């Protein structure tokens, strides 16, 4: 049983390190967003943090679209059962 708890502790520690590394990388990228000038194709791309906001909005749209498609295309549980 000791091996299982050691492995859980190692995984928890690795998860904490990974979280801090990802948060640090995100913070660096946010700072660089205001330091480095991007040359966008359209004016909206020059807005600070535009790619992050755009990606979040598209992600939400995909999830909501999937929910709507599921409601439209979902069959009943017994659709293929012989009656």
DABEL-V63937 format. One record per residue. RES is the residue in one letter. PHI is phi in degrees with one decimal (NA if undefined). PSI is psi in whole degrees, 0 to 359 (999 if undefined). D_CENTER is the distance of its C-alpha to the mean C-alpha in Angstrom with 1 decimal. Layout:
# DABEL-V63937
((RES	PHI	PSI	D_CENTER) (RES	PHI	PSI	D_CENTER))
This chain:
# DABEL-V63937
((X	NA	333	35.1) (X	-64.5	323	34.8) (X	-62.7	323	32.8) (X	-67.2	318	30.1) (X	-70.3	326	29.8) (X	-64.7	317	29.8) (X	-64.7	319	27.0) (X	-62.9	319	25.0) (X	-65.8	319	25.8) (X	-64.4	318	24.8) (X	-65.7	321	21.4) (X	-64.2	318	20.9) (X	-64.1	317	22.1) (X	-63.1	322	19.9) (X	-64.6	320	16.8) (X	-64.6	317	18.1) (X	-62.4	316	18.7) (X	-62.9	321	15.3) (X	-62.8	314	13.8) (X	-65.5	322	16.5) (X	-64.4	316	16.0) (X	-66.6	320	12.4) (X	-65.0	320	13.5) (X	-65.1	317	16.5) (X	-62.5	318	14.9) (X	-63.4	319	12.8) (X	-63.9	318	16.1) (X	-61.9	317	18.0) (X	-66.6	324	15.9) (X	-66.3	318	16.4) (X	-64.1	316	20.1) (X	-64.8	334	20.4) (X	-59.9	326	19.1) (X	-91.5	349	22.3) (X	-97.3	316	24.6) (X	-94.5	132	24.0) (X	-88.2	125	24.9) (X	-92.0	146	22.9) (X	-104.1	96	25.1) (X	-82.5	157	23.4) (X	-72.4	324	25.0) (X	-122.3	166	25.1) (X	-63.9	328	25.6) (X	-64.1	331	22.3) (X	-70.1	344	20.6) (X	-85.2	354	22.7) (X	-70.0	134	21.2) (X	-59.1	139	19.5) (X	63.8	17	15.7) (X	-58.2	314	15.9) (X	-60.6	322	13.4) (X	-68.2	315	10.6) (X	-66.0	317	12.0) (X	-61.6	316	12.5) (X	-64.0	320	9.1) (X	-64.1	315	7.9) (X	-62.9	317	11.2) (X	-65.3	320	10.9) (X	-61.9	315	7.8) (X	-63.4	319	9.9) (X	-63.3	321	12.9) (X	-64.9	316	11.9) (X	-64.7	314	11.3) (X	-64.7	319	14.6) (X	-61.7	321	16.3) (X	-64.8	322	15.7) (X	-64.3	316	17.2) (X	-64.3	316	20.1) (X	-62.7	323	20.7) (X	-63.9	319	20.9) (X	-66.1	326	23.5) (X	-77.1	314	25.4) (X	-98.3	352	25.5) (X	-68.5	134	25.4) (X	-97.5	160	28.8) (X	-64.7	158	30.6) (X	-61.9	327	30.5) (X	-99.6	25	34.1) (X	-59.8	319	33.9) (X	-94.5	359	35.2) (X	-71.5	145	37.6) (X	-75.9	136	41.3) (X	-111.2	999	43.2))
